[in-house]
Amino acid sequence: MTRATLIGFSAIVMWALLALLTARSGTVPPFQLSALTFTIGTAVGVAMGAVVAPKRHDPIPPIVWLIGIGGLFGYHFFYFTALRNAPAVEASLIAYLWPLLIVVGSALLPGERLRWHHIAGSALGLAGAFLIVTKGGALSFDAQYAFGYTMAGVSAVTWAAYSLLSRRFPAVPTSVVTWFCAATALLSLVCHLLLEETIWPQTTGQWLAIVGLGLMPVGAAFYTWDHGVKHGNIQVLGAASYAAPLLSTLVLIAAGAATATTSVLLACLLITGGAVLAAKTMLFGTKTTAAKEADV
């Protein structure tokens, strides 16, 4: 597997900490939490730039700013709106269509070819995510939550579009994500002031959870994901993204915040099998294939 793809996969590993750290951040409202964590995420980018000076590059096209800020802020705005207007289980499952959309949408990218095992692997991952999100139970879609379901669908399309469109600008350095995070923090603050009541963390543990969120799942993860989708195998990353809810559940189990069940084990098999199937060419391909998928 290529170095860039592995770097992108590290974002998925960091996103696995999202549920645990969010649960331990107290009752801070969503947009306030987004403003705080994206501010820390901005600091991560600034620190990275201080350690490794960004390379010289051409001026950033306006469309890239639209894609970046729209992707980071838009996804969170629509996802939070979905959770406010629909049951969390159904909204979360709809929102988790984005990995499948990335895999299917990659067929539209220059130089990419969608194969049967990419789609099959993503379908297995979606089945595994279904088991994780529903805890092995059934879904119950109700027409009264149609707006929330729609917002969840829009959030999935937004993140998939951000990931796919970012790949069309491989020359744009990952350091620009710093300013995407800064803009997202500012817009989240505006939404918080307009829509929410301010509630500050009450304990040191809650503050540490917020710092952890900003450093990893809402910080470094966006930088590694940007590098991965621009220079790695985007179909494999899309299919592998279904590992996020599974890894998140395993983290919760390890922390004593969830219980291991048969559905978790089955989801593990489905998601792992789907990821291996999607990466079939990379893992078991010919020398010619390996040469084409050299490290970036």
C-alpha positions in Angstrom: 0.0 0.0 0.0 1.4 3.4 -0.9 2.8 5.8 1.7 0.2 8.5 0.8 -2.7 6.0 1.2 -1.4 5.0 4.6 -1.1 8.7 5.6 -4.7 9.1 4.5 -5.7 6.1 6.5 -4.2 7.7 9.7 -7.1 10.2 9.5 -9.6 7.3 9.7 -7.8 6.0 12.8 -7.9 9.5 14.4 -11.6 9.8 13.6 -12.2 6.7 15.6 -11.5 8.8 18.7 -14.3 11.3 17.8 -17.1 9.6 19.7 -15.2 8.9 22.9 -13.7 12.4 23.1 -16.9 14.1 22.2 -18.8 12.1 24.9 -16.2 13.2 27.4 -16.3 16.9 26.4 -19.4 17.5 28.5 -22.5 19.4 27.3 -20.8 22.0 25.1 -23.2 22.7 22.2 -22.2 21.4 18.8 -21.3 24.6 17.1 -19.4 25.9 20.1 -17.5 22.7 20.3 -16.8 23.0 16.5 -15.5 26.5 17.0 -13.2 25.5 19.9 -11.8 22.3 18.2 -11.3 23.9 14.8 -9.4 26.7 16.5 -7.1 24.1 17.9 -7.0 22.4 14.5 -5.8 25.7 13.0 -3.0 25.8 15.6 -2.0 22.3 14.5 -1.5 23.6 11.0 0.4 26.7 12.1 2.7 24.5 14.2 3.3 22.1 11.3 4.2 25.1 9.1 6.7 26.3 11.8 8.4 22.9 11.9 8.4 22.3 8.1 8.2 25.4 6.1 5.6 25.1 3.2 7.1 24.8 -0.3 6.6 27.7 -2.7 3.4 27.3 -4.7 1.3 29.2 -7.2 -1.6 31.4 -5.9 -4.5 29.3 -4.6 -7.4 29.4 -7.0 -10.7 30.8 -5.6 -12.5 27.6 -6.3 -10.1 25.8 -3.9 -11.1 28.1 -1.1 -14.7 27.4 -1.9 -14.2 23.7 -1.9 -12.1 23.6 1.3 -14.2 25.9 3.5 -17.4 24.6 2.0 -16.3 21.0 2.7 -15.1 21.4 6.3 -17.7 23.8 7.5 -20.5 22.6 5.2 -20.2 19.0 6.3 -20.4 19.8 10.0 -23.2 22.4 9.5 -25.4 19.9 7.7 -24.5 17.0 10.0 -25.3 19.0 13.2 -28.5 20.2 11.5 -29.5 16.6 10.7 -28.9 15.4 14.3 -31.1 18.3 15.5 -34.0 17.3 13.2 -33.9 13.4 13.0 -33.1 10.4 15.2 -29.3 10.0 15.6 -29.2 6.4 14.4 -30.9 7.0 11.1 -29.2 10.3 10.5 -25.8 8.9 11.2 -26.3 5.9 8.9 -27.4 8.3 6.0 -24.4 10.5 6.7 -22.1 7.5 6.5 -23.0 7.1 2.8 -20.0 9.4 2.1 -17.4 6.6 1.8 -19.5 4.8 -0.8 -20.1 8.1 -2.7 -16.3 8.7 -2.8 -15.7 5.2 -4.3 -18.4 5.6 -6.9 -17.6 9.2 -7.6 -13.9 8.4 -8.2 -14.9 7.0 -11.6 -15.4 10.6 -12.7 -11.8 11.6 -11.8 -9.1 11.8 -14.5 -6.9 8.8 -14.6 -9.1 6.8 -12.2 -10.9 3.5 -13.0 -13.6 2.1 -10.9 -13.5 -1.7 -10.6 -16.1 -4.2 -9.3 -14.1 -4.9 -6.2 -14.1 -1.2 -5.2 -17.9 -1.2 -5.2 -18.2 -4.6 -3.6 -15.8 -3.7 -0.8 -17.7 -0.5 -0.1 -21.0 -2.3 0.0 -19.6 -4.7 2.6 -18.3 -1.7 4.6 -21.7 -0.1 4.4 -23.3 -3.3 5.7 -20.8 -3.3 8.6 -21.5 0.3 9.4 -25.2 -0.5 9.4 -24.6 -3.1 12.1 -22.5 -0.7 14.2 -24.8 2.3 14.0 -28.0 0.3 14.6 -26.4 -2.0 17.2 -27.8 -5.0 15.2 -31.4 -3.6 15.4 -33.8 -2.3 12.8 -34.1 1.2 11.3 -37.4 3.1 11.5 -37.6 6.0 9.0 -40.4 8.4 9.8 -41.7 11.0 7.3 -41.8 13.7 10.0 -38.0 13.6 10.1 -37.6 14.1 6.3 -35.8 17.4 6.7 -33.3 15.8 9.1 -32.7 12.9 6.8 -32.2 15.2 3.9 -29.6 17.2 5.8 -27.8 14.0 6.6 -27.8 13.1 2.9 -26.5 16.6 2.1 -23.7 16.2 4.6 -22.6 12.9 3.0 -22.6 14.5 -0.5 -20.7 17.5 0.9 -17.8 15.5 2.4 -17.6 13.1 -0.6 -17.5 16.1 -3.0 -14.9 17.8 -0.9 -12.7 14.7 -0.9 -13.1 14.1 -4.7 -12.7 17.7 -5.7 -9.6 18.1 -3.6 -7.9 15.4 -5.7 -8.3 17.5 -8.7 -5.8 20.0 -7.2 -2.8 17.9 -6.2 -0.5 20.9 -6.6 -2.3 22.8 -3.8 -0.2 22.2 -0.6 -1.8 20.5 2.4 -0.8 23.6 4.5 -3.8 25.5 3.0 -6.0 23.2 5.2 -4.9 25.5 8.1 -6.9 28.3 6.7 -9.9 26.1 5.9 -9.9 25.2 9.6 -9.6 28.8 10.6 -12.6 29.8 8.4 -14.6 26.8 9.8 -13.9 27.9 13.4 -15.0 31.4 12.6 -18.2 30.3 10.8 -19.0 27.8 13.7 -18.6 30.7 16.2 -21.1 32.8 14.2 -23.6 29.8 14.2 -23.1 29.3 17.9 -23.8 32.9 18.8 -26.9 32.9 16.6 -28.3 29.4 17.5 -27.0 28.2 20.8 -26.5 29.0 24.5 -22.9 29.1 25.6 -22.0 26.3 27.9 -18.3 26.0 29.0 -16.6 22.7 30.1 -16.9 22.2 33.8 -13.9 19.9 34.5 -10.2 19.5 33.5 -11.2 16.2 31.9 -13.7 17.9 29.7 -11.1 20.5 28.6 -8.6 17.8 27.9 -11.2 16.0 25.7 -11.7 19.2 23.7 -8.0 19.7 23.3 -7.7 16.0 22.2 -10.5 16.5 19.6 -8.7 19.6 18.2 -5.4 17.9 18.0 -6.5 14.7 16.3 -10.0 14.0 14.9 -10.8 17.7 14.3 -7.2 18.7 13.7 -4.4 16.5 12.3 -6.8 14.2 10.6 -7.9 16.8 8.1 -4.3 17.4 7.1 -3.5 13.7 6.6 -6.8 13.1 4.8 -6.0 15.9 2.4 -2.6 14.4 1.6 -4.2 10.9 1.2 -7.0 11.9 -1.2 -4.7 14.0 -3.3 -1.9 11.5 -3.7 -3.1 8.1 -2.5 -5.6 5.5 -3.7 -8.9 7.3 -3.2 -11.0 4.2 -3.8 -9.2 2.2 -1.1 -9.5 5.2 1.3 -13.2 5.5 0.6 -13.9 1.8 1.3 -11.5 1.8 4.3 -13.4 4.8 5.8 -16.1 2.4 7.0 -13.5 1.3 9.5 -14.1 4.6 11.4 -17.4 3.6 13.1 -16.0 0.1 13.9 -12.7 1.5 15.3 -14.8 4.1 17.2 -16.9 1.3 18.8 -13.8 -0.7 19.7 -12.3 2.4 21.4 -15.6 2.9 23.4 -15.5 -0.8 24.4 -11.8 -0.5 25.5 -12.7 2.6 27.5 -15.6 0.8 29.2 -18.2 3.0 27.5 -19.7 0.2 25.3 -20.2 -3.5 25.3 -18.8 -6.1 22.9 -21.6 -7.9 21.0 -22.0 -10.4 18.2 -23.0 -7.5 15.9 -19.7 -5.8 16.5 -17.8 -9.0 15.7 -19.8 -9.4 12.5 -19.3 -5.8 11.6 -15.6 -6.2 12.1 -15.5 -9.1 9.6 -17.6 -7.2 7.1 -15.6 -4.0 7.2 -12.3 -5.7 7.3 -13.3 -8.0 4.4 -14.6 -5.0 2.5 -11.4 -3.0 2.9 -9.3 -5.9 1.8 -11.5 -6.5 -1.2 -11.4 -2.9 -2.2 -7.6 -2.9 -1.9 -7.3 -6.2 -3.7 -5.2 -4.8 -6.6 -2.9 -2.9 -4.2 -2.4 -5.8 -1.9 -2.2 -8.7 -4.4 -1.7 -7.0 -7.7 0.9 -7.7 -10.3 4.3 -6.0 -10.5 2.9 -3.7 -13.2 0.2 -2.6 -10.8 2.6 -2.1 -8.0 4.8 0.1 -10.2 1.8 2.3 -11.1 0.9 2.7 -7.5 4.4 3.9 -6.3 4.8 5.9 -3.2 4.2 9.6 -3.3 
